[in-house]
Amino acid sequence: MHLPWPRWQRQKRRMLKLFGALVVLGLALACITSWVLDSYDTAWHPKRSIRQPTVSDGDGTKGSSPPFPGDELNNIFWFVQVSDIHISRFRDPRRIPDFEKFCSHTVEVIKPALVLATGDLTDAKTESKVGSLQHEVEWQAYHNALKRSRVMERTKWIDIRGNHDAFNIFSLDSVNNYYRKYSANQKVGSFHYVHTTPFGNYSFVCVDATLTPGPKRPYNFFGILNQTQMDLLKTFRAQSLTTNQSIWFGHYTTSTIVSPSPGVRDMMRSAVAYLCGHLHTLGGLMPVLHSRHPLGTLELELGDWMDNRRYRVLAFDHDLLSFSDLQFEQWPAVLITNPKDAQYLHPGVEPLGRIRRSTHIRILAFSEAPITGVHVSIDGESLGTGRSAGGPLYVLLWDPSLYLAGLHTIRVKVEDSAGRSVVREQHFTLEDSFTPSFGFVQSFILLTDHYILARALFIFTVLLNVGVLIAFRFLRVPSSRAFSSPISVSLHLLSRMDIYYYSLLLFNLCTALGPWFIGEVIDGHNGACFAFGVFIDGHFLEGSLTYVIGIIQLLFFNIPLTSYLCWSLHHRCRGNTLRSHFVRPGRCGRTAVVHLFMLLLLAWQAHSCYFLLETYGVTAFFLSPVRTWALGLSVILIYRAWTGPAPLFRDNSKSNSSS
């Protein structure tokens, strides 16, 4: 049967509108996808370099000028990084003796020029793991490990603060700021250390973004740099330009540092790499977290010592940076310094032309037993066995001209007299502009300013939640339920009943604007926590993790509570009670699941109240509109929804039932 002509035209118009909307949506998604992929494209591009690229085919540039990597132990030094040690009085009794053995034995075998301990030297948690407290005994254990091992007599030990080292400390002069008493470095704030060698100077710039004052966990997960601190870092950057190369290091990843424009990544653009810790391999989900900044600087997060016993050996060989992430007590330890790994080339600041002009493959091999063999092959073809050039350096003659094009694989097998062996493989390239990209997930984690993303998502979620309530409060009620969906009916019911509308509106506005709690943010110092930041005795810490916690609060309590009340009122409007709607044929299981889900969310909110009590004290527990008060309010609203007067669905502008 053919449709009447006018009706066919209307359907045609609808189809054209739908098609047009899909085309616009597709184009928008394509643009967003293109922008995201371009933002996280970590391959090096010439436009990213802050200096004239050193790789060239001409003469007279640093990239092609001598000295070139050869068969002698010269123009090379190596150093070590360890992070997130978390000396604890309550957990993992092997952590302290293992760390002391690392200081005494591992450092003695490797003999680094310096060691960078990049924060979270101690754990600073209570026995329950909930609270935050600086334990002097933990700092004493850390200090004693350094002292007994005499590591500071054998190398330069540079230890800096992490967020755990600043837990519950109001000021740098506080009695419980044990870092100033027990650390090796004892320098608070960012600083610039210059390592001097016979072949040049090398800058090591510390980025200290730890909070002062330092609140209890979890509100110092993000670091903050103010404009004064950024100006100081700018001075250090200018100073570092006169040295051979510069390394920047800190505890926080750049993605967890709040800083004024143009941002901390732009500030460190002259560095070869930024070394950090903090993320602990994300619980094992990301064992390797490396990426490249938009201006070329490498960001190399190191897995934690706490659970994974990780450390890193790095080397500058003829001003080319190489590194290897290693496991404690796994020998031999191997680092190929020439040719350098293609993934980590920095053409903007490194003299990569020296690789093409080099005469020997160069390998650092460390072991507590004598090295018996260093076997080298490229692209599956054996090149022979390396010979000792002195110390841990092994060299092997090669011809770089055979590998000028494409990507190649070098494989090194190192054996020691204890019968142990380790195989190390890496890709290398001698092409000027070919650097492989890092993975998207790694780059997203390290290159995204997560506090900005969290702030945008938080604002969007609040506006969505509040906007729906207000919209249905003033929208005209459909004349018949036959023309309304159950969701629309339930939202109309909820928004037209004053007790639910105003209660939920105020609850959501308090989540967005009001104080979440008032209490001892630091022991002996009262403060107030808001979504946009934390006030502590006249100090203000800009919001960062607060937005993440706010999103979790909205998604896992505020919005589900609104949805559950809508569902409950819709059942009451249809004449059901709490008992009767359980016995409806075929609906008992589904109904039980909804109630159980809401019960679990109430339990989660109750646990949040317990966390507040354990962390910030009794005052915070009782003065918490978003936690404790909200839990009581939600119980009252749920009880009234099932026991109060049944709402009526009427087409008027007044409330459907008395409130």
C-alpha positions, 0 to 999 in steps of 0.5 A, a space after each residue: 500500500 502506497 503512502 499518501 504523498 504529504 506523509 511520504 514527503 514528511 518521512 523523506 524530510 525526517 530521513 534527510 534531517 537524520 542523514 544530515 545530523 549523522 554526517 555532521 556528527 561523523 565530521 565532528 568525531 573525525 575532527 576530534 579524533 584527528 586533533 587527539 591523535 595529533 596532540 599525542 603524536 610523540 614522533 619528533 618533528 623539527 618544529 619541536 626543537 628549541 635549538 637548531 637540530 644537531 643532526 645534519 650532514 654538514 660539518 661544523 655542527 655539534 652533531 658531526 664534530 668530534 669526539 666520536 664514540 670509539 674504543 676507549 673509556 672516555 666522554 662517558 659517565 653513568 648515574 642511577 635513579 631510584 624512586 618511591 622507596 616508601 620506607 614503612 614501619 608497618 608493611 613489608 619488613 624486607 623493604 628496609 634491608 633490601 634498600 640498605 643492600 641496594 645502597 651498599 652492594 648494588 651501588 658499589 657494583 655499578 659505581 655511579 657518579 650520582 644517585 637520584 632518589 626522586 621522592 616518597 622516601 618514606 610511607 607516612 601512613 597510619 597502620 590502618 593505611 587510611 590516615 597520614 602521619 610522619 613517623 620519625 622512626 621511618 626517617 631514622 630507618 632511611 637515614 640509617 640505611 644511608 649511613 650504615 651503607 656509607 653510600 654517601 662516601 662513594 657517590 653523590 646521593 641526591 634525594 628529594 621530597 615526594 607527596 608522602 614526604 609532605 603529608 600532614 606538614 604545615 610548613 617547611 619549619 614544622 617539627 615533623 618535617 623530618 626531611 630537613 633532618 634525615 635526608 642526604 640532600 636536605 634542600 627544600 624547593 627546586 635547585 640546580 646541580 651541575 655535575 663536572 667532568 673532564 669533558 664538560 658540565 652536565 645540569 641536573 635541575 630538580 622540580 620540587 612541586 610538593 605542596 606547602 602546606 602539605 595536607 593529609 592524603 589524598 589531597 596532595 596527589 597533585 603537585 603545584 608550582 606557583 609563578 615564583 617557583 616557575 620563575 626560579 625554574 626559568 633561571 635554572 633553564 637559562 643556566 643549563 644552556 651553557 652546559 653540555 646537556 641537562 636532565 630535569 627530575 622530580 617526583 611528580 609526572 608533569 601530568 600531575 603538576 598544576 602550573 601557570 601558563 605556559 606550563 612546566 613542560 614548556 619550561 623544561 624544553 631544553 632538557 634531554 629528559 625529565 625523570 620522575 616516579 609517583 605513579 607506581 606503574 599504575 598498580 602493574 597496569 603500565 610497567 613502562 610509562 615513557 613518552 615525549 613532550 611536544 617540544 621533544 623532551 623525553 618523560 621517563 617515569 620509573 617504577 617504584 622500589 616499594 613493591 617492584 624493587 625497580 631502579 634505573 641506570 642512565 649514561 651520557 656517552 658522548 652527550 647521548 643519553 641512554 638508560 635501562 630500567 632494571 630489577 634489584 638483584 638481577 645480574 648482569 645489568 646491561 646498558 647499550 650506549 652506542 648505537 642509542 635506542 631509536 625510541 629515545 632519540 632527541 634530535 633537537 638537543 643530542 648530537 646524533 651525528 656522532 653515532 654515524 661517525 662512531 667506530 665502535 659499539 659501546 656497552 656498559 655491563 655490570 655484575 657482582 661476578 666477573 663478566 665472561 662474555 659480551 656477544 653482539 649481533 645486528 639484525 640476526 647476524 653475529 658481529 663478534 664478542 666485545 672486549 673490555 675498554 676499562 671498567 664496565 665498558 665493552 666495545 666492538 668494532 662496527 661499520 655504521 655505513 652498513 645501517 644508514 637506512 631503516 630501523 635495525 635491531 641490535 642484540 647483546 648477550 652478557 654472561 658472567 662467571 656465576 653462570 648468569 646471562 642477560 639478553 638486551 635488545 633494542 632498535 636503532 636507526 641512523 636516519 636523521 628524522 626517523 623516531 618511533 612514536 610512543 604508545 597512545 595510552 602512555 602518552 595520554 597518561 603522561 602528557 594530559 593535564 589531568 586536573 584540567 580534564 577533571 575540572 571540565 568533566 566535573 563542571 559538565 557532570 554538575 550542569 547535567 545533573 542540576 540542569 535536568 532537575 531544573 528543566 523538569 521542574 518547569 517543563 509542562 507536564 504531558 497531558 497523558 502518561 500514554 505520551 510520556 516515557 517512564 523516565 520522563 514521568 518519574 523525573 516530572 514526579 521528582 522535580 514537582 515534589 518540593 522535598 525531593 527537588 530542593 533537597 537534591 538541588 541543594 545537595 548537588 549545588 553543595 557538591 559543586 560550590 559548598 564545602 565538602 567538609 571542615 576539619 583538621 586538614 593538617 593536625 592542629 590546623 583547620 581548613 575547608 575542602 571545596 571542589 575548587 581547592 582546599 583552604 588551610 589557615 589562610 593558605 589556598 591550594 588549587 583544586 586538582 584531585 578534588 575534581 576527580 573525587 567530585 566526579 566520583 561522588 556525582 557518578 557513584 552517589 548523587 546521580 544514582 540517588 536521583 535515579 533511584 528516587 525517580 524509580 521509587 516514586 514512579 512505582 509509588 505513583 502506579 500504586 506499588 509499595 515496598 512490599 507489593 512491587 517485590 511480588 510482581 510476576 517476573 519482576 522480583 529479581 530485577 527489583 531486588 538488583 535495583 535495591 541491592 545496588 542502592 544499598 551498595 552505594 549507601 555502604 560506599 557513602 558510609 565508608 567515605 564517612 569512615 575515611 573522613 573520620 579516620 583521616 580528618 577527625 571528628 570535626 570533619 565527620 560532623 561538619 561534612 555536608 557532602 559525606 555525613 549529612 548527605 548520607 543521612 539525607 539520602 536515607 530520609 528521602 528513600 524512606 519517605 519515597 516508600 512510606 510517604 503519600 503516593 505521588 499523583 501525576 497531574 497536568 498542573 504547575 503545582 506539586 503533585 502531592 503535599 511535601 
